[in-house]
Amino acid sequence: MIEFTLDARSGLSPYQQLVQQVRHALRLGLLTRGDQLPKVKDVVASLAINPNTVLKAYRELEHDGLVSARPGVGTFVTATLNGGASFAALGPLRQDLRRWLTKARKAGLDEESIEALLMSTFRDSAREEIA
């Protein structure tokens, strides 16, 4: 089961962070069809947020066809975003990325600089593929 966290520095509202974390877990194969999301009351207790925030996130995920709410039972994953790749299959890529992150930190880059470099390179690569 996924455990939600909130980051006040992210620039995203709490509900958007919850949606993003579920989407990431679906892409990475950490959540699969049939898995249950944490109950609203449990998320509220662990993150000290308003129940409506959690409900809004779950409704958005449901609207997107990724989860389905079963009244009195919980909210369950109904679709994935990983294209069939399992978390284990992503292992070699994760190892390569960890090595790259270590090099970036040794080069003196902080977290924001690493993120900026990654996103800039990602966008440049996408543009090159289009051209």
C-alpha positions as CSV (number, residue, x, y, z in Angstrom):
1,M,0.0,0.0,0.0
2,I,1.2,3.5,-0.8
3,E,2.1,5.9,2.1
4,F,1.5,9.5,1.2
5,T,3.8,12.4,2.2
6,L,3.5,16.1,1.7
7,D,6.2,18.6,0.8
8,A,5.4,22.2,1.5
9,R,8.2,23.3,-0.9
10,S,6.8,21.4,-3.9
11,G,4.6,24.2,-5.2
12,L,1.7,21.8,-5.5
13,S,-1.4,21.8,-3.4
14,P,-1.8,18.8,-1.0
15,Y,-4.5,17.2,-3.1
16,Q,-2.3,17.5,-6.2
17,Q,0.6,15.9,-4.4
18,L,-1.6,12.9,-3.5
19,V,-2.8,12.6,-7.1
20,Q,0.8,12.8,-8.3
21,Q,2.1,10.2,-5.8
22,V,-0.6,7.7,-6.9
23,R,0.2,8.4,-10.6
24,H,3.9,7.9,-10.0
25,A,3.2,4.6,-8.1
26,L,1.0,3.4,-11.0
27,R,3.8,4.3,-13.5
28,L,6.4,2.5,-11.5
29,G,4.3,-0.6,-10.9
30,L,4.2,0.0,-7.2
31,L,0.4,0.0,-7.4
32,T,-1.5,-2.5,-9.6
33,R,-5.1,-3.3,-10.4
34,G,-7.0,-4.3,-7.3
35,D,-4.7,-2.6,-4.8
36,Q,-6.4,-0.5,-2.2
37,L,-5.5,3.1,-1.6
38,P,-5.2,4.1,2.1
39,K,-8.6,4.9,3.7
40,V,-9.4,8.6,3.9
41,K,-9.4,8.6,7.7
42,D,-5.9,7.0,7.7
43,V,-4.5,9.7,5.3
44,V,-6.1,12.4,7.4
45,A,-4.6,11.0,10.6
46,S,-1.1,10.5,9.2
47,L,-0.8,13.8,7.3
48,A,-3.1,16.1,9.5
49,I,-5.0,17.3,6.5
50,N,-8.7,17.9,5.8
51,P,-10.7,14.9,4.7
52,N,-12.1,16.9,1.7
53,T,-8.5,17.2,0.4
54,V,-8.1,13.5,0.3
55,L,-11.6,13.0,-1.2
56,K,-10.8,15.6,-3.9
57,A,-7.7,13.7,-4.9
58,Y,-9.5,10.3,-4.9
59,R,-12.3,11.8,-7.0
60,E,-9.9,13.2,-9.5
61,L,-8.2,9.8,-9.8
62,E,-11.6,8.2,-10.2
63,H,-12.6,10.7,-12.8
64,D,-9.4,9.8,-14.7
65,G,-10.5,6.1,-14.6
66,L,-7.5,5.0,-12.4
67,V,-9.4,4.1,-9.2
68,S,-12.9,3.1,-8.2
69,A,-14.5,3.9,-4.9
70,R,-16.6,1.2,-3.2
71,P,-18.8,2.9,-0.5
72,G,-18.0,1.5,2.9
73,V,-15.1,-0.6,1.6
74,G,-12.5,1.7,0.2
75,T,-10.9,3.0,-3.0
76,F,-9.2,0.5,-5.4
77,V,-6.9,0.7,-8.3
78,T,-8.7,-0.1,-11.6
79,A,-6.0,0.8,-14.2
80,T,-2.2,1.2,-14.4
81,L,0.1,3.6,-16.2
82,N,3.2,1.6,-16.4
83,G,2.7,0.1,-19.9
84,G,3.3,-3.4,-18.4
85,A,6.7,-2.7,-17.0
86,S,7.1,-4.1,-13.4
87,F,9.1,-2.3,-10.7
88,A,11.7,-5.1,-10.9
89,A,12.1,-4.6,-14.6
90,L,13.0,-0.9,-13.9
91,G,15.8,-2.0,-11.6
92,P,18.7,-1.5,-14.0
93,L,17.5,1.9,-15.0
94,R,17.1,2.9,-11.3
95,Q,20.7,1.7,-10.7
96,D,22.0,3.8,-13.6
97,L,20.1,6.8,-12.4
98,R,21.4,6.4,-8.9
99,R,25.0,6.4,-10.2
100,W,24.3,9.5,-12.2
101,L,22.8,11.2,-9.1
102,T,25.9,10.4,-7.1
103,K,28.1,11.9,-9.9
104,A,25.8,15.0,-9.9
105,R,26.1,15.5,-6.2
106,K,29.9,15.0,-6.3
107,A,30.0,17.7,-8.9
108,G,28.4,20.0,-6.4
109,L,24.8,20.1,-7.6
110,D,22.1,20.5,-5.1
111,E,18.6,19.0,-5.4
112,E,17.1,21.9,-7.3
113,S,20.0,22.1,-9.7
114,I,19.8,18.4,-10.4
115,E,16.1,18.7,-11.0
116,A,16.6,21.7,-13.3
117,L,19.3,19.8,-15.3
118,L,17.2,16.7,-15.6
119,M,14.1,18.5,-16.7
120,S,16.1,20.7,-19.2
121,T,17.7,17.6,-20.7
122,F,14.4,15.8,-20.8
123,R,12.8,18.6,-22.7
124,D,15.7,18.9,-25.1
125,S,15.6,15.2,-25.8
126,A,11.9,15.3,-26.4
127,R,12.3,18.2,-28.9
128,E,15.1,16.3,-30.7
129,E,12.9,13.3,-31.1
130,I,10.1,15.4,-32.6
131,A,12.4,17.1,-35.1
